[in-house]
Amino acid sequence: MEFLVVIPARFASTRLPGKALADLAGKPMVVRVADQAKASGAREIVVATDDQRIAAEVERFGYTAVMTRSDHATGTDRIAEVASLRGWADEQIVVNVQGDEPRIDPDLIRDTAAHLGKHPIASISTACHPIRDPAHLTDTNVVKVVLDKEGLALYFSRAPIPWARDAFAVNPGSLPDALPVYRHVGIYAYRCSFLKAYPHLPAPAMERFEALEQLRALWHGYRIAVGISPHAPAVGVDTPADLEAMRRTFAGI
């Protein structure tokens, strides 16, 4: 199906300033991400940035960069500005691919877009995979998602949900069989109609306390379709150690 990809890429980063331009075997990280998006079959790939250095490198490698405001609170806000600037139609599907995931699977990008296309009731689609390590259930850095019978998100949380009350009372260190616990994967596909509305939606308390922007959509009544992947995606780059590991991967070490 037809879909577009937008890659938000700021120069500023709390732990790794300029990581979008970090060299990975001769290409900046953000260009490596764009290469994966190209392999997904996206009709158009746009890097949304607030920094001319990033824009120049993206264009040097043959991709499109769009300059956006520097005061956006979230990547979704930045993508919404791109959708407005480009004049994309309400039903156009746009996939948000993070600029620090140079090994993202092209199939995941394509499948997330297709999943939204299969769920006309939803305005957003995303992905998850089963949690198999009990430690991940209680790790607040691991975002969990609970689904309804149609595969639509009921809630996202950093807390362990759903909680197996009786099983954990007996054995808190083991996941009971058939407990539907899923780790959220941070990729999103949006209909442009939602992107146009998003900047005007007030952030609810649950978004502020959980620090999860997707809760804003749920609170305002938008549906999120969630595809279940059998395995975890490739890791991104959040720390200097992650960056060094990624450099070794691209160097074939």
C-alpha positions in Angstrom: 0.0 0.0 0.0 1.1 3.6 -0.4 2.6 5.4 2.5 5.1 8.1 3.4 7.8 8.2 6.0 8.9 11.1 8.1 12.1 10.9 10.1 12.2 13.6 12.9 15.9 14.5 13.5 17.0 17.2 15.9 20.6 18.2 16.5 20.0 18.7 20.2 20.1 15.5 22.4 20.4 15.3 26.1 22.9 12.5 26.1 24.3 12.6 22.5 24.2 16.0 20.9 24.4 15.7 17.1 23.9 12.0 17.1 21.8 12.2 13.9 25.1 13.1 12.1 27.2 10.4 13.9 29.2 8.6 11.2 28.3 4.9 10.6 30.7 3.4 8.1 30.7 6.5 5.9 27.1 7.7 6.3 25.4 9.8 9.0 23.1 7.9 11.2 20.0 9.7 9.9 20.9 8.7 6.4 21.2 5.1 7.4 17.7 5.4 8.8 16.5 6.9 5.5 18.1 3.9 3.7 16.0 1.5 5.7 12.9 3.6 5.1 13.6 3.5 1.3 13.9 -0.3 1.5 10.4 -0.4 3.0 8.9 0.8 -0.2 7.7 4.2 1.1 6.6 6.5 -1.7 8.3 9.5 -0.2 10.8 9.9 2.6 11.2 13.2 4.4 13.7 14.1 7.2 12.1 16.7 9.4 14.8 18.8 11.2 15.5 22.1 12.8 19.2 22.2 11.9 20.8 23.2 8.6 23.7 20.8 9.2 21.4 17.8 9.2 19.4 19.1 6.3 22.6 19.6 4.2 23.8 16.0 4.9 20.4 14.5 4.2 20.3 16.3 0.8 23.9 15.4 0.0 22.9 11.7 0.1 19.9 12.3 -2.2 17.0 12.5 0.4 14.6 15.3 1.1 14.9 17.5 4.2 12.2 19.8 5.5 13.1 22.6 7.9 10.7 22.7 10.9 10.4 24.9 14.0 12.9 24.4 16.8 10.3 24.6 19.6 8.3 21.4 19.0 7.7 19.4 22.2 7.5 16.0 20.5 8.4 14.3 17.3 4.7 14.0 16.5 4.4 17.8 16.5 7.3 18.0 14.1 5.7 15.5 11.8 2.4 17.4 12.0 4.2 20.5 10.8 5.6 18.6 7.8 2.2 17.3 6.9 0.8 20.8 6.9 3.7 22.2 4.9 3.5 19.5 2.3 -0.3 19.7 2.1 -0.9 16.0 2.5 -4.5 14.7 2.2 -6.4 13.7 5.4 -6.3 10.0 4.5 -2.6 9.9 3.7 -0.8 7.4 5.9 2.5 8.7 7.3 5.0 6.5 9.3 7.1 8.1 12.0 10.5 6.4 12.0 12.9 7.5 14.7 16.2 9.1 13.5 18.3 7.0 15.9 17.3 3.5 14.7 19.6 2.8 11.8 18.9 -0.9 11.8 15.1 -0.7 11.9 13.6 -3.5 9.9 12.0 -2.2 6.6 9.3 -4.9 7.1 8.3 -3.3 10.4 7.9 0.1 8.7 5.8 -1.4 5.9 3.8 -3.6 8.2 2.9 -0.7 10.6 1.6 1.3 7.6 -0.4 -1.7 6.3 -1.8 -2.4 9.8 -3.4 1.1 9.9 -4.8 0.6 6.4 -6.5 -2.6 7.6 -8.2 -0.8 10.6 -10.3 2.1 9.2 -11.6 2.8 12.7 -8.1 3.7 13.9 -6.2 6.9 13.4 -2.9 5.5 14.5 -1.1 2.2 14.4 1.9 1.0 16.3 3.6 -2.3 17.2 4.4 -4.5 20.2 5.9 -7.9 21.0 5.4 -10.4 23.8 7.3 -9.9 27.0 9.1 -13.1 28.0 11.5 -11.8 30.7 9.8 -11.1 34.1 12.3 -8.3 34.7 10.9 -6.4 31.8 7.4 -6.4 33.2 8.5 -4.3 36.2 11.1 -2.1 34.3 9.7 1.4 34.1 11.8 2.0 30.9 9.8 -0.8 29.2 6.4 0.6 28.1 3.6 -2.0 28.2 0.4 -2.0 26.2 -2.9 -3.7 26.8 -5.1 -4.6 23.9 -8.8 -5.3 23.3 -10.2 -8.2 21.3 -9.8 -6.3 18.1 -6.2 -5.5 18.7 -6.8 -1.9 19.6 -4.9 -0.3 22.5 -6.7 0.1 25.8 -3.9 1.7 27.7 -0.1 2.2 27.6 1.9 2.3 30.9 5.3 2.1 32.4 3.7 0.0 35.2 3.3 -3.8 34.9 0.0 -4.3 33.2 -2.0 -6.6 33.2 -1.1 -7.7 36.7 -1.5 -11.5 37.4 -2.7 -11.0 41.0 -3.0 -14.7 42.1 0.0 -16.0 40.2 2.4 -13.3 41.3 1.3 -13.7 44.9 2.6 -17.3 44.7 5.6 -16.7 42.4 6.4 -13.1 41.6 9.5 -13.9 39.7 7.9 -15.9 36.9 5.5 -14.9 34.1 2.4 -17.2 34.1 1.6 -19.0 30.9 -0.9 -17.1 28.6 -0.5 -13.8 30.5 -1.0 -11.2 27.6 1.9 -8.9 28.4 3.3 -6.9 25.5 6.2 -4.4 25.2 5.3 -1.4 23.1 7.6 -0.7 20.1 8.0 3.0 19.4 7.0 3.2 15.8 3.8 4.9 14.6 1.8 5.3 11.5 -0.8 8.1 11.4 -3.6 9.3 9.2 -2.9 12.9 8.3 -6.3 13.9 9.7 -5.0 13.0 13.1 -1.7 14.8 12.6 -3.6 18.0 11.7 -5.6 17.7 15.0 -2.8 16.7 17.3 -1.1 20.1 17.9 -4.5 21.4 19.2 -5.2 18.5 21.7 -4.5 19.4 25.3 -2.2 17.0 27.1 -4.1 15.0 29.8 -2.8 14.3 33.3 -2.1 10.7 32.5 0.2 11.7 29.6 2.1 14.0 31.9 2.5 11.5 34.7 3.4 8.5 32.6 5.5 10.6 30.1 3.8 8.8 27.2 2.5 11.0 24.4 0.4 8.3 22.8 -1.9 8.5 25.9 -3.1 11.9 24.6 -4.6 10.2 21.5 -6.4 7.6 23.7 -7.7 10.2 26.1 -9.2 12.3 23.3 -11.0 9.2 21.8 -8.7 8.3 18.9 -8.1 4.6 18.4 -4.7 3.0 18.1 -4.3 -0.3 16.2 -1.4 -2.4 17.5 0.3 -5.1 15.5 2.0 -8.0 17.4 5.4 -8.9 16.3 6.9 -12.3 17.4 10.2 -10.7 18.4 11.9 -7.5 19.6 13.1 -5.0 17.0 16.8 -4.0 16.5 18.0 -1.6 19.2 18.5 2.1 18.6 21.1 4.5 19.8 20.4 6.3 23.1 23.8 6.3 24.8 27.5 6.7 23.9 27.9 2.9 24.5 25.0 2.3 22.0 26.7 4.5 19.4 30.0 2.6 19.8 28.2 -0.7 19.4 26.4 0.5 16.3 29.6 1.7 14.8 31.1 -1.8 15.3 28.0 -3.3 13.7 28.3 -1.2 10.6 32.0 -1.8 10.4 31.4 -5.5 10.5 33.4 -6.0 13.7 
